[in-house]
Amino acid sequence: MTEPRIRLMTEAETERVAGVWYRAGREAYPYLAGWRQMTPELALQVFRDHIAADCEVYVIEHGGAVAGYLALKGSYVDRLYVDPQRQGLGLGTALLEHARRLRPTGLELHTHQQNVAACAFYERLGFVAVRYGSSPPPESAPDVEYHWRP
């Protein structure tokens, strides 16, 4: 199998990347009502209108398919998701390392406190929790802000 490759997302891949977000979000957030009610169609619309429209989106290819993505807004990691079937292969780490190369002065992000796997992932990669709070409505769930500084 070839090495994973990271590159900017093309417009033609929008539906595939939104599918990764939908599948990973459904698995990661069973405690969020919005994700329990999310449909693939709504995920595509939100991805297209808010994520792809506002961020630099990088995809990681693995085994000939889009396996995950990273959405950056300046130094803010707006989203980082890996398809559930491809998690545990180092793809998320590769995406985060790519973000570090793009933003060598530092990165910031938020995740939900209940997303214990994500918190452990970011902490293992050198991110430090700097603030605990609540995500904006409609979620209004406990979250944590992380920073990485070289």
C-alpha positions as CSV (number, residue, x, y, z in Angstrom):
1,M,0.0,0.0,0.0
2,T,1.3,3.5,-0.8
3,E,2.1,6.1,1.8
4,P,-0.7,8.5,2.7
5,R,-0.7,11.7,0.7
6,I,-2.0,15.1,2.0
7,R,-3.2,17.8,-0.4
8,L,-5.8,20.5,-0.8
9,M,-9.3,19.2,-1.4
10,T,-10.8,19.7,-4.8
11,E,-14.4,20.9,-5.3
12,A,-15.2,17.5,-6.9
13,E,-14.4,15.8,-3.6
14,T,-16.7,17.8,-1.4
15,E,-19.3,15.0,-1.1
16,R,-16.7,12.4,-0.3
17,V,-15.1,14.6,2.4
18,A,-18.5,15.5,3.8
19,G,-19.2,11.8,4.1
20,V,-16.0,11.3,6.1
21,W,-17.2,14.1,8.5
22,Y,-20.6,12.6,8.7
23,R,-19.5,9.1,9.5
24,A,-16.8,10.2,12.0
25,G,-19.1,12.7,13.7
26,R,-21.9,10.1,14.1
27,E,-19.4,7.8,15.8
28,A,-17.6,10.4,18.0
29,Y,-20.6,12.3,19.3
30,P,-23.5,10.0,20.4
31,Y,-24.0,12.5,23.3
32,L,-24.9,15.4,21.0
33,A,-28.5,15.7,19.8
34,G,-27.4,17.5,16.6
35,W,-25.3,14.6,15.5
36,R,-28.0,12.0,16.4
37,Q,-30.3,14.0,14.0
38,M,-27.8,14.7,11.3
39,T,-28.4,13.2,7.9
40,P,-25.9,12.8,5.1
41,E,-27.6,15.5,3.1
42,L,-27.5,18.0,5.9
43,A,-23.9,17.1,6.6
44,L,-23.1,17.9,2.9
45,Q,-24.9,21.2,3.1
46,V,-23.2,22.3,6.3
47,F,-19.8,21.1,5.1
48,R,-20.2,22.9,1.8
49,D,-21.7,26.1,3.2
50,H,-19.6,26.5,6.4
51,I,-16.5,24.3,6.4
52,A,-15.3,24.3,2.8
53,A,-16.4,27.9,2.4
54,D,-14.5,29.2,5.4
55,C,-11.4,27.0,5.7
56,E,-8.5,25.7,3.9
57,V,-9.4,22.0,3.6
58,Y,-6.7,19.3,3.2
59,V,-7.5,15.7,2.5
60,I,-5.4,12.6,3.3
61,E,-5.6,9.8,0.8
62,H,-5.0,6.3,2.0
63,G,-5.5,3.1,0.0
64,G,-6.7,5.1,-3.0
65,A,-9.5,6.9,-1.1
66,V,-10.0,10.1,0.8
67,A,-9.6,8.8,4.4
68,G,-9.7,12.0,6.4
69,Y,-9.4,15.8,6.3
70,L,-8.1,18.8,8.1
71,A,-9.8,22.2,8.0
72,L,-7.7,25.2,9.0
73,K,-8.8,28.8,9.6
74,G,-5.5,30.6,10.0
75,S,-3.8,28.9,13.0
76,Y,-7.1,27.4,14.2
77,V,-7.8,23.7,13.6
78,D,-11.5,24.0,12.8
79,R,-11.9,20.3,12.0
80,L,-9.8,17.2,11.9
81,Y,-11.6,13.9,11.1
82,V,-10.5,10.5,9.9
83,D,-13.0,8.0,8.6
84,P,-13.9,5.5,11.4
85,Q,-12.7,2.5,9.3
86,R,-9.3,4.1,8.9
87,Q,-8.7,5.4,12.4
88,G,-5.7,4.1,14.3
89,L,-3.4,4.1,11.2
90,G,-1.6,7.4,12.0
91,L,-3.6,9.4,9.5
92,G,-4.8,11.9,12.1
93,T,-1.3,12.4,13.3
94,A,-0.1,12.9,9.8
95,L,-2.8,15.6,9.3
96,L,-1.8,17.3,12.5
97,E,1.9,17.2,11.5
98,H,0.9,18.8,8.2
99,A,-0.9,21.6,10.1
100,R,2.3,22.2,12.2
101,R,4.4,22.5,9.0
102,L,1.8,25.0,7.6
103,R,1.5,26.9,10.9
104,P,4.9,26.6,12.6
105,T,4.3,29.3,15.2
106,G,1.4,27.4,16.8
107,L,-2.1,26.0,16.5
108,E,-5.3,26.3,18.5
109,L,-8.4,24.1,18.5
110,H,-11.5,23.1,20.6
111,T,-12.9,19.7,21.3
112,H,-15.7,18.4,23.5
113,Q,-14.6,17.3,27.0
114,Q,-16.7,14.1,26.5
115,N,-14.6,13.2,23.5
116,V,-12.0,11.5,25.6
117,A,-10.3,9.9,22.6
118,A,-9.7,13.3,20.9
119,C,-8.5,14.9,24.2
120,A,-6.0,12.1,24.6
121,F,-4.9,12.3,21.0
122,Y,-4.2,16.0,21.1
123,E,-2.5,15.8,24.5
124,R,-0.3,13.0,23.2
125,L,0.8,15.2,20.4
126,G,1.8,18.1,22.6
127,F,-1.3,20.2,22.8
128,V,-2.0,21.8,26.2
129,A,-5.5,22.5,27.6
130,V,-5.7,26.2,28.3
131,R,-9.4,26.8,28.9
132,Y,-12.5,24.8,29.7
133,G,-15.9,26.2,28.7
134,S,-19.0,25.4,26.7
135,S,-19.4,25.1,22.9
136,P,-21.8,27.6,21.3
137,P,-25.4,26.8,20.8
138,P,-27.1,24.6,19.7
139,E,-24.6,22.2,21.2
140,S,-23.8,24.0,24.4
141,A,-21.7,21.1,25.5
142,P,-18.6,21.2,27.8
143,D,-15.5,21.8,25.7
144,V,-11.8,22.4,26.1
145,E,-9.5,24.7,24.2
146,Y,-6.1,23.4,23.3
147,H,-3.0,25.2,22.1
148,W,0.2,23.8,20.6
149,R,3.3,26.1,20.6
150,P,6.7,25.0,19.3
